[in-house]
Amino acid sequence: MRKFLFLLLFVFGFSYATNFSLYYKRSIHHPDNTLKRLNKDFKLLYTFDIQKTMQAYNKDFIPYKVYIYNTKYTDELLSKYKELGNTLPFSVLIYQKDGVNYIVIPNIYYVSILLGVDNKSLKTIDKIQKTLLKDTNMHPSNISYTSISLFTIKPYNMDFNDASTFIKSSLESNGMTVPHEYKTKDEDIIYSCNAKWGSFILSDFKDIGVFAPCRVIVYSKDGKTYVSYFNPQALNYLNKNLKPSSIDAIKQLNNIIQNSISGF
């Protein structure tokens, strides 16, 4: 069945989903009340106030926050699939546009399919997602899953701990800030952002903030070190109507991340 699903993903790989398969979204009246309804097993780790971060570049930036939540299954899943650090711990985005509040949550099940997660782990992730959809009162329509290269994964010729320290420092040296980290014994999820370039992208494509701040994942697997991160170029597939300023900002962010991990 799984092979059949991947075949479908391949066949329809170049189609464009009219309903974004990467996330779910709806309008809400009271964001705080909605967040209070989240399952007791979902623990808030960090709140990233993007509006506050953007003030230096855009004083009129809309109310916009990302809430990063942990679940009791996170470390178990990361121990089997390090690349899931690109979406776990999961984020919930709340923003306001034209006086209306919106909530956006990632489709972690879809991301897991793209990463080749086994059936047992998929069932766990499906459980997390269904609980999250229920708690946020989401009623998604049929979703078309599109096969795209969301993540870049590269081997890294350095010890895991040394690589983690070096890349974090290198990101900061290249103009990124690191407001948060999530670490296990063999994985470091580095949350990084650049307000200057991020302001262009998030103003143009607000929903993608559910994957902000940018995650750079450093992990050890089978005695080797790897680096993985959300491929900024994938935004061109997710939104065909990006402004030229956003496309340029994506290139700039991609260059910063690549420069920060280059040389090894």
C-alpha positions as CSV (number, residue, x, y, z in Angstrom):
1,M,0.0,0.0,0.0
2,R,2.8,2.4,0.9
3,K,4.6,1.7,-2.3
4,F,1.4,2.4,-4.2
5,L,1.0,5.7,-2.4
6,F,4.6,6.8,-3.3
7,L,3.8,5.8,-6.9
8,L,0.8,8.1,-6.8
9,L,3.0,10.9,-5.4
10,F,5.5,10.4,-8.2
11,V,2.9,10.3,-10.9
12,F,1.2,13.5,-9.7
13,G,4.5,15.1,-8.6
14,F,4.4,18.0,-11.0
15,S,0.7,18.9,-10.4
16,Y,-0.2,21.9,-8.3
17,A,-2.6,21.3,-5.4
18,T,-5.4,23.9,-5.3
19,N,-5.7,23.2,-1.6
20,F,-2.3,23.5,0.0
21,S,-1.4,20.1,1.2
22,L,1.4,21.3,3.4
23,Y,-0.9,23.0,6.0
24,Y,-4.4,23.5,7.2
25,K,-6.0,26.9,7.8
26,R,-9.2,28.5,9.1
27,S,-10.5,31.8,10.5
28,I,-11.1,32.0,14.3
29,H,-12.8,34.5,16.6
30,H,-10.7,34.0,19.8
31,P,-7.2,32.7,19.3
32,D,-6.5,32.3,23.0
33,N,-9.6,30.2,23.6
34,T,-8.6,28.0,20.6
35,L,-5.1,27.4,21.9
36,K,-6.5,26.6,25.4
37,R,-8.4,23.7,23.9
38,L,-5.3,21.9,22.7
39,N,-4.7,18.5,24.1
40,K,-3.1,18.4,27.5
41,D,-0.2,16.3,26.0
42,F,0.7,19.2,23.8
43,K,3.3,21.3,25.8
44,L,4.1,24.9,24.7
45,L,7.9,25.2,24.3
46,Y,8.3,28.6,22.8
47,T,6.4,31.5,21.4
48,F,7.9,33.4,18.5
49,D,6.5,36.9,18.1
50,I,7.1,37.7,14.5
51,Q,5.4,41.0,14.6
52,K,7.8,42.2,17.3
53,T,10.8,40.8,15.4
54,M,9.7,42.6,12.2
55,Q,9.2,46.0,13.7
56,A,12.6,47.3,12.6
57,Y,11.8,46.5,9.0
58,N,8.1,46.9,8.8
59,K,6.3,49.0,11.5
60,D,2.9,48.0,10.1
61,F,3.5,44.3,10.2
62,I,0.4,42.4,11.2
63,P,-0.2,40.7,14.6
64,Y,1.6,37.4,13.9
65,K,2.8,34.7,16.3
66,V,4.2,31.1,16.0
67,Y,3.6,28.8,18.9
68,I,5.9,25.8,19.1
69,Y,4.5,22.7,20.8
70,N,6.0,19.5,22.0
71,T,4.2,16.1,22.3
72,K,5.1,13.0,24.3
73,Y,5.9,11.2,21.1
74,T,8.4,13.7,19.7
75,D,11.7,12.3,21.1
76,E,10.6,8.7,20.2
77,L,9.8,9.7,16.6
78,L,13.0,11.8,16.3
79,S,15.1,8.9,17.5
80,K,13.9,6.8,14.5
81,Y,13.6,9.6,11.9
82,K,16.0,12.6,12.6
83,E,14.6,14.4,9.5
84,L,11.3,14.8,11.3
85,G,13.0,17.6,13.2
86,N,11.9,19.7,10.1
87,T,8.3,19.6,11.5
88,L,8.5,18.2,15.1
89,P,8.1,19.8,17.6
90,F,5.1,21.1,15.6
91,S,4.1,24.8,15.2
92,V,0.8,26.6,15.3
93,L,0.6,30.0,13.5
94,I,-1.9,32.7,14.5
95,Y,-2.1,35.9,12.5
96,Q,-4.6,38.7,11.8
97,K,-5.5,40.0,8.3
98,D,-8.1,42.7,7.6
99,G,-9.5,42.3,11.1
100,V,-9.9,38.5,10.8
101,N,-7.8,36.1,12.9
102,Y,-6.5,32.9,11.2
103,I,-5.0,29.7,12.6
104,V,-2.6,27.6,10.5
105,I,-1.2,24.2,11.4
106,P,1.3,22.1,9.5
107,N,0.3,18.8,7.8
108,I,2.8,16.8,9.7
109,Y,1.3,13.6,8.3
110,Y,2.1,14.7,4.7
111,V,5.6,15.8,5.6
112,S,6.1,12.3,7.2
113,I,5.0,10.6,4.0
114,L,7.6,12.7,2.0
115,L,10.3,11.6,4.5
116,G,9.4,7.9,4.1
117,V,8.3,7.2,7.6
118,D,7.3,3.6,8.4
119,N,3.6,2.6,8.9
120,K,3.9,2.3,12.7
121,S,5.3,5.8,13.0
122,L,2.8,7.1,10.5
123,K,0.0,5.9,12.8
124,T,1.4,7.8,15.7
125,I,1.8,10.9,13.6
126,D,-1.7,10.5,12.3
127,K,-3.0,10.3,15.9
128,I,-1.2,13.6,16.7
129,Q,-2.6,15.3,13.6
130,K,-6.2,14.1,14.1
131,T,-6.1,15.3,17.7
132,L,-4.7,18.7,16.6
133,L,-7.3,19.0,13.9
134,K,-10.1,18.2,16.3
135,D,-8.8,20.6,19.0
136,T,-8.6,23.4,16.5
137,N,-11.9,22.6,15.0
138,M,-10.5,22.1,11.5
139,H,-12.6,20.4,8.9
140,P,-10.3,20.0,5.9
141,S,-11.6,19.1,2.5
142,N,-10.0,16.4,0.4
143,I,-6.3,17.2,0.0
144,S,-4.2,16.6,-3.0
145,Y,-0.7,15.5,-2.0
146,T,2.0,16.9,-4.2
147,S,5.4,15.4,-4.3
148,I,8.0,18.2,-4.0
149,S,11.5,18.4,-2.6
150,L,10.8,20.2,0.7
151,F,14.0,19.5,2.5
152,T,17.7,19.5,1.8
153,I,19.7,16.8,3.5
154,K,23.5,16.8,3.4
155,P,26.3,14.7,5.1
156,Y,28.6,16.8,7.2
157,N,32.3,16.0,7.8
158,M,32.4,17.0,11.5
159,D,31.5,15.5,14.8
160,F,27.9,16.1,15.8
161,N,28.5,18.3,18.8
162,D,31.2,20.3,17.0
163,A,29.0,20.7,14.0
164,S,26.1,21.8,16.1
165,T,28.2,24.5,17.8
166,F,29.9,25.6,14.5
167,I,26.7,25.9,12.5
168,K,24.8,27.8,15.1
169,S,27.8,30.3,15.4
170,S,28.0,30.4,11.6
171,L,24.3,31.2,11.2
172,E,24.7,34.1,13.6
173,S,27.8,35.3,11.8
174,N,25.9,35.4,8.6
175,G,23.1,37.6,9.8
176,M,20.7,35.0,11.3
177,T,19.5,35.2,14.9
178,V,18.8,31.9,16.8
179,P,15.9,32.5,19.1
180,H,15.3,28.9,20.1
181,E,16.8,25.4,20.0
182,Y,15.4,21.9,20.7
183,K,18.1,19.4,21.5
184,T,18.3,15.6,22.1
185,K,21.4,13.6,22.7
186,D,22.1,13.2,18.9
187,E,20.0,16.0,17.3
188,D,19.9,19.8,17.5
189,I,17.0,21.6,15.9
190,I,18.3,25.2,15.5
191,Y,15.5,27.8,14.9
192,S,16.9,30.7,13.1
193,C,15.5,33.8,11.4
194,N,16.5,36.9,9.5
195,A,14.0,39.7,9.9
196,K,15.2,41.7,6.9
197,W,14.5,38.9,4.3
198,G,11.8,37.2,6.3
199,S,9.7,40.4,6.3
200,F,9.4,40.2,2.5
201,I,8.4,36.6,2.4
202,L,6.0,36.6,5.3
203,S,4.3,39.8,4.2
204,D,3.7,38.1,0.8
205,F,3.0,34.5,1.9
206,K,1.6,34.7,5.4
207,D,0.7,31.1,5.9
208,I,4.3,29.9,5.4
209,G,5.0,31.3,8.8
210,V,3.8,28.0,10.2
211,F,7.3,26.8,9.4
212,A,9.1,29.9,10.9
213,P,11.6,30.4,12.3
214,C,13.7,28.5,9.7
215,R,14.9,25.2,11.1
216,V,18.4,23.9,10.5
217,I,18.6,20.3,11.8
218,V,22.0,18.9,12.8
219,Y,21.9,15.2,13.7
220,S,24.0,12.0,14.1
221,K,22.9,8.8,12.4
222,D,24.9,5.6,12.1
223,G,28.0,7.3,13.3
224,K,27.8,10.1,10.7
225,T,26.7,13.7,11.0
226,Y,24.0,15.3,8.7
227,V,22.4,18.7,8.2
228,S,18.9,19.2,7.0
229,Y,16.8,22.3,6.4
230,F,13.6,23.4,4.7
231,N,14.5,24.2,1.1
232,P,13.6,27.9,0.6
233,Q,13.2,27.2,-3.2
234,A,10.2,25.0,-2.4
235,L,8.3,28.2,-1.7
236,N,8.1,28.8,-5.4
237,Y,6.2,25.5,-5.8
238,L,3.9,26.2,-2.9
239,N,2.9,29.7,-4.1
240,K,3.1,30.5,-7.8
241,N,2.2,34.2,-7.2
242,L,5.2,35.3,-5.1
243,K,6.3,38.9,-5.7
244,P,9.8,39.5,-7.2
245,S,10.9,40.9,-3.8
246,S,9.9,37.6,-2.1
247,I,11.7,35.5,-4.7
248,D,14.8,37.6,-4.2
249,A,14.5,37.3,-0.4
250,I,14.2,33.5,-0.8
251,K,17.4,33.4,-2.7
252,Q,19.1,35.5,-0.1
253,L,18.0,33.3,2.7
254,N,19.0,30.2,0.8
255,N,22.5,31.7,0.2
256,I,22.8,32.5,3.9
257,I,22.0,29.0,5.0
258,Q,24.2,27.4,2.4
259,N,27.1,29.7,3.3
260,S,26.6,28.9,7.0
261,I,27.0,25.1,6.4
262,S,29.6,25.3,3.6
263,G,33.2,24.2,3.7
264,F,32.7,20.7,5.2
